[in-house]
């Protein structure tokens, strides 16, 4: 079965990874960021080796979001930028093909163990099954 595994973060998390600490998170050093990237690359490499990895991507910071909604007159309403700074948004994802929910949960558990500086917030890792067709809802 296919699963979407998502990590979440806030604009303040992205700011902290750029060395700008706040009451929300300590500032990350360049070494902290490199350690995190190396850990995630090792996860991706292992998943590619097992054949479970379909896709994995990090997402740009919430400040670069564009929202498109339908206005009352039927035209598009475009809004740039994030919601509130502390609102969690998707920060990255994996699309995986795993034999079971237990297996994808093991992978998510590994992702939660990604190294980060002491005092940085910990966000949950979400697992969502990917529906195969309209009858799956």
For each residue, the residues with C-beta under 8 A, 3 or more apart:
1: 97 98 99 100 101 129 130
2: 54 95 96 97 129 130 132
3: 95 96 97 98 101 104 127 128 129 130
4: 93 94 95 126 127 128 129 130
5: 93 94 95 96 104 107 108 111 125 126 127
6: 90 91 92 93 125 126 128
7: 90 91 92 93 111 123 125
8: 88 89 90 91 123 124 126
9: 13 14 62 88 89 91 123
10: 13 14 24 62 85 86 87 88 89 121
11: 14 15 61 62 63 82 85
12: 15 16 22 24 25 85 86
13: 9 10 16 17 24 25 91 120 121 123
14: 9 10 11 17 18 61 62 63 91
15: 11 12 18 20 22 25
16: 12 13 19 20 21 22 24 25 26 27 28 120
17: 13 14 28 32 33 36
18: 14 15 28
19: 16 27 28 29 30
20: 15 16 27
21: 16 25 26 27
22: 12 15 16 25
23:
24: 10 12 13 16 85 86 121
25: 12 13 15 16 21 22 28 119 120 121
26: 16 21 117 118 119 120
27: 16 19 20 21 117
28: 16 17 18 19 25 32 33 36 116 117 120
29: 19 32 33 117
30: 19 33 34
31: 34 35
32: 17 28 29 35 36 115 116 117
33: 17 28 29 30 36 37
34: 30 31 37 38
35: 31 32 38 39 115
36: 17 28 32 33 39 40 114 115 116
37: 33 34 40 41
38: 34 35 41 42
39: 35 36 42 43 114 115
40: 36 37 43 44 58 92 111 114
41: 37 38 44 45
42: 38 39 45 46
43: 39 40 46 47 107 110 111
44: 40 41 47 48 53 56 94
45: 41 42 48 49
46: 42 43 49 50
47: 43 44 50 52 53 56 94 96 107
48: 44 45 51 53
49: 45 46
50: 46 47 53
51: 48 97
52: 47 96 97 98 103 107
53: 44 47 48 50 56 94 96
54: 2 94 95 96 97
55: 93 94 95
56: 44 47 53 92 93 94 95
57: 92 93
58: 40 91 92
59: 89 90 91 92 93
60: 64 65
61: 11 14 64 82
62: 9 10 11 14 65 81 82 83 87 89
63: 11 14 81 82
64: 60 61
65: 60 62 80 81 82 89
66: 78 79 80
67: 78 79 80
68: 76 77 78
69: 76 77 79
70: 74 75 76 77
71: 74 75 76 77
72:
73:
74: 70 71
75: 70 71
76: 68 69 70 71
77: 68 69 70 71
78: 66 67 68
79: 66 67 69
80: 65 66 67
81: 62 63 65
82: 11 61 62 63 65 85 87 89
83: 62 87 89
84: 87
85: 10 11 12 24 82
86: 10 12 24
87: 10 62 82 83 84
88: 8 9 10 123
89: 8 9 10 59 62 65 82 83
90: 6 7 8 59 93
91: 6 7 8 9 13 14 58 59 123
92: 6 7 40 56 57 58 59
93: 4 5 6 7 55 56 57 59 90
94: 4 5 44 47 53 54 55 56 107
95: 2 3 4 5 54 55 56 130
96: 2 3 5 47 52 53 54 104 107
97: 1 2 3 51 52 54
98: 1 3 52 101 103 104 107
99: 1 103
100: 1 103 104
101: 1 3 98 104 105 127 129
102: 105 106
103: 52 98 99 100 106 107
104: 3 5 96 98 100 101 107 108 127
105: 101 102 108 109 127
106: 102 103 109 110
107: 5 43 47 52 94 96 98 103 104 110 111
108: 5 104 105 111 112 125 127
109: 105 106 112 113 125
110: 43 106 107 113
111: 5 7 40 43 107 108 114 125
112: 108 109 122 124 125
113: 109 110
114: 36 39 40 111
115: 32 35 36 39
116: 28 32 36 120 122
117: 26 27 28 29 32 120
118: 26
119: 25 26
120: 13 16 25 26 28 116 117
121: 10 13 24 25
122: 112 116
123: 7 8 9 13 88 91
124: 8 112
125: 5 6 7 108 109 111 112
126: 4 5 6 8
127: 3 4 5 101 104 105 108
128: 3 4 6
129: 1 2 3 4 101
130: 1 2 3 4 95
131: 134 136 137
132: 2 136
133: 136
134: 131 137
135:
136: 131 132 133
137: 131 134
